[in-house]
Every structure is written in C-alpha cells, then in structure tokens.
Amino acid sequence: MQFVQFLINGLMSGAIYALIAIGIVAVYKSTRVVNFAHGYMIMIGAYLYYTFAVLFPELSWAPSWLSGWAPEWVIDGKNNAKMFSPEAAFYDWIPDIPRIIFGLIFAIIGSGIIALFIERFLMRPLLGQSNFSMIMVTVGLISVLSGFKSLFWTGDAASVPHLTPNPAFRLDFFGTPIFIFGANLMSMIIAAIIFGYIVYWLRKSSAGVAIRAVSEDQSTAYSMGINVPRVFAQAWLIAAATGAIAGAVLAARDGVSPSLGLFGFSVLAIVLMGGLDSFVGVFIAAMLVGVLEALVQWQLGGTWVEIAPYVAVLVVIIIKPHGLLGSPEVERI
Amino acid sequence: MINGNRKTSYLEDEQILNNNYKKAFVALMVALAIALPIFANDYIILMASLVGIMLIAVVGVNVLVGYTGLLSLGHAGFVAIGAYAVSIIHGLLTGWGIPDILQPWIALPGAMAAAALIGIVVGLPSLRVKGIYLAVATLSANFIIIFFIEIDTFAQWTGGRLGLTTPDPNFFGWVLDTQREVYVLIAIFSFATILMVQNLFRTRVGRAFIAIREKDYSAEILGVSLLKYKLTSFAISAACCGLAGAMWAYFYAKILPEQFELALSLQLVAALIVGGMGRTMGPVFGVILIVLVPEILKITMGAIGGGSIEAAQLRAPIQEIVFGSLIIGFVLFEPLGISHIMDRFFRALNRWPFARG
C-alpha cells in the first residue's frame, strides 16, 4: 500500500503548485499577460524571506527576540514534552514565530513593490500590443530577475525556518505505515485556504467582480467606470503576495536556491494544462500533476519527475488545446 | 531600405542584393570573413565563430518565429540534437570502418535530418495551438530533449551528464582540428544558410509561410495547407538549428547537455528580437549584438574593476541583467529591431539633406 503514501505526497506538492499557479492565473485573467517570469518572482520572494527571517535576525543590532523568542512557558513546555512528539515540535516552533512573521511580511512587501514596478513600467506601456511582445518582456524579466538575485545573494542553497510546526506523524493505513510531515500538511492547508479565499473573493467582492469584468472585455469594463489600471495593479499584487508565500513554503521544504526559478516553468505547464483562465481547472491540474509526479517517482525513479509536468501538458494540449477547463479563444478573421 | 531602389527591369528587381548599401555591406562582411583567419588572433576567431554558429541557428529561428509567426522557446533542443547527432554519427561510421574523408558528408546531412525530424514532431502541437500555448509546448520539448540526453539509459551514446567528446571533421582530406580551421567551415555555412533562407522567401513555400504569419485562417482559406507548411517551417527551422549544432560540435572539443538548456533558447529568440524579426539582416545584427555585448561588458568591467575578485563576481549577474534589459528595451521601444533602425538610417542618408526619418 505504498501507493497511499505517494498519493498523499502528491496531493501535498500539488497544493503548492496550485498556490503558485494563482499568481499566473490572476495576472492572465485581468491583464492577458502570461507571466513566464513568475517562477523567478517566487525565487526573489524566497530570497527575501531568507534575508529577513535568517540573515537579518543574526545581525548584531537586531533585537534579540527576533532571532529566538523564548518566554518561560515555552521552555517549560519544551522540557516537559516527549521527544519527537507533536508537542515538542510545537514548542520548537514557537521561538521562530517572530522571525517567520517578520520575514513573511517583508517578503510580501518586497515582492509587491517589484510586481507594481513591473506592472507600471513594463506591462502597462504594452497594453493592447500583441501577445508576443508581452511574452517576450516577461522572458526578458527572467534574465533581469535572476541577474539581480545573483547580484545581491550568493548562489548557495540555504535552509530557512518552516512556517508552521513540523512534527512527523506516523499513521497506520491497513497495516502499512504512512509518514506525514506536519509542515507539508500545513502548507497544503495554507495553500488550500488561500486558493479557496481568492476564488471566493473573485466571485463575491466588488474588486473581484471588477477583475472578472476586465477579463471579459477590457474596453467595455473601462467604459463602465472600472478603474482598469487599478485592477491590473491588484492582480499583480495578488501574484506577488501568493508568490512570496509560496516562495517561503518552497524554501522551507527544498532550501533556498536558484533552482526555485525553474519551478515556475513546471507551474506554467500546469496552468496551461488546467486552462489559463480557470482557477478550478488549474487546481485540478495542479493536483493531477502532483499525484502524477509522486507516482512517477514511485514507479520510474526520481530522475523522471522533472519532465512529468511537461509531458502531461504536451498530451493535454494536443487533445484539448485550451486546457482541461479553459475557454477557447474566439478569433475574428 | 525603401529609397534608392529605382529599378528599370524585372531582372534588377529580382536580384537579392538589390541596392548599393546591401552590396557594400555584404562585400564588407565577405572581406572581413576572409581576412579574419589570416590576420586575427585566437580570441577574435573564437568570437567570430560564436557569431557564426549563433547566426546559423538564429536564421533558423527566424524562419519559424519571424516568417511563419509561430513562437518557439525550445530551439536550443534542436541545436542539441544537431550537436549530438553529428558526434554520434561520426562515432558509428568510424565503428563501421567508413573512411574519415566520407564521414562529414554523411554526418552533416544526418544531423540536419535528425533535427528536422524531431522538429516535425515538436511542431505537431502547432496545428492545434498557437501563441503562448505553442511557446510552452516548445519549451516543454526543450526540457524533454535535454532530459533524454542526460538520462542513464542513453548514456552509452550521449555520454549523459558528463558530455560527449566531439570529432574533428575531415573535408577533402583536410582535418579541421584547430578552431581557426573550423571557423572557415562555419563562415561558409553561415553565408550559405543566410543565402538559402533569403531565397526561400522568394519561392512559393516561403510566401506560404508569410501568409500563415499574417493570418493563419485566411491563409487556409486561400488554399495554403496549414498542416503541410507549418510542419515544413518547423522542419527547415530545426534543420538550420541542427546545422548550427553540428558546427558547435566541430568547433568545441566537448559538448555538455547543460549548454543547450533554456538559456540558449532564450538567447536565440533574444537575438532575433534585437535584430528584427522577419528580416534577412535581422539575425545578423542581433547575433552580433548579443554575442559581443557580454564581451564588451567583460572588457569594460575589467578596465574599471581591475583584476579584483569582486569585479569578476559581479560580471555574470550584470551580463544577465543587461541581456534581459536588451530584450525588454527592444520590445518596448523598438519592436522591429536593429533592422528598422538601419532602415531609418539609410533612408535619412538617401534623402539628406532634404528630409530626415
């Protein structure tokens, strides 16, 4: 019954894919730009989180509570808790809370500033231009972002604190042991909550309705009094914020390294597989690819995992050109 | 180059070099290409060969992206196919005991055919999707090609992650075992490729490509078979990239799979955008800029920072940033590329002193 273990692993990584995919879909829905550089924005988010959650608290003039917040009851609780139990993991996590929050806030703010800059100075001048120009600008961004990354940070892989407690659970499923890491489970829950909230927000809030109106027809939305540039900025901010959180989650799981940027390409494949303008389709595709990768890892070994999303997207594109649930583009001849 | 093109006969109109600027430019380039191996030092030969190899590949990308309007971000995969195919075929032929002197004549067409074949397979999604979807499909293809080169299953032929030692070709009994000698081969093939692609767009096939670029449905209504011509375009484009890969393999002593990853694909498309899409001279200007800018940066940063380690560490990131900014800058401010700047320049030159621009 190893299958169940791999299925669970797949669902957990699928949730992170979904979290990253929000950024690409949100930007596409409102601005019709497919952001090839989203993976690199995530990488920048991860490095910002690393800077403010690991490097900054280590500075000599940083307040001491930032690097480790340990009131009496935490130390007591830690001493009383059993080794490797969930309680111990919880008490291990508490001292990290200030720097996690500090890091996350600055990662979101930093990515947000970058996203607004990109939107205002690179994307808005291209409003109404061909698809090709927009794609190529984001392709150029890949180089620029990765260049700035190596300008400020060295390329070494480093580890960062998990966002949530990380106990290891051992469950029995019909006699087979299944291991679940708390942090992976929690990031799956975080991803699901954020994803659900954004979909809900798009349906119900007035800003969400504005985004959907713009995605329907830009010029009509403009003439109905919707502030289209503001909608664009909002979409890029959503992408930046979810990207920063996803970057922090990924950095905690895999370590901070330049290879986080490449992650964006597999997510792009997933987004196309699900349908560029459908959150639900993308969620399904993310879960499918997550599970597919886990199964590939189980049956064929780790090396094949890296091409699983690309093969999947090629197959889906040939059968259903606009993805699982995407709406076909209507073209005027 | 709109002005200065007065023609008095159809024969004149059909010439490839139909005005004096083109004639002068091509004559200059030919003279430079001939003079280089005699006078230049090894560094300049290296740069010129890089320009030549990239040029062959970018001319191929131009056929697909510039003339047929199908965006591809996976052409490094075809370069890889060409480079590996030529090395593997040489190895096989040596194994079969075929004399060295015959080998390039089988290996070069073989490499181009292999790349063209893979190109047709990669081009299949283009029949159903275009734009962003095709870009991601070709990108995926690039990842998959590199993956298959790297995995252990084929490592006995491809050398896996460790790379492959490449052969020295033997043309008419002359073994090209120095970079200076291979440069001559590269120069000949670059000129031949540009000439052939330029000629292609004076034929029925080339015009069909342009019709597809302008509007694929309209082209189909006019009787252009999308299936046939889109795949032909992919095949020609991939074959050029395969040739570039073969030159790459001849030029360097060793090829590694990571040389043909996404970065090279982006470089090829970037060179095309910077130079100007759908123009014969576009790839030439673009490649020269894309290859030489990092070198100029290297020299200037060396002059400013001296030989210090800090300056050397900053070099790679700054090269990356400048490369990305070049793409963004050209897309934002001069989408038609350097070709268009040259057009305006020559137009102003022709009209001077009466009107500018």
Interface residues (C-beta under 8 A of the other chain):
Chain A: V34 F36 L122 P125 L126 Q129 N131 F132 S133 I135 M136 V137 V139 G140 L141 I142 S143 V144 L145 S146 G147 F148 K149 S150 L151 F265 L268 A269 L272 L276 T303 E306 I307 Y310 V311 V313 L314 I317 I318 P321 H322 E331 I333
Chain B: L71 L73 L124 P125 R128 V129 G131 I132 Y133 A135 V136 A137 L139 S140 A141 F143 I144 F147 I151 D152 K215 Y217 S218 I221 L262 L266 V269 A270 I273 L314 A316 P317 I318 Q319 E320 I321 V322 F323 G324 S325 L326 I327 I328 V331 L332 P335
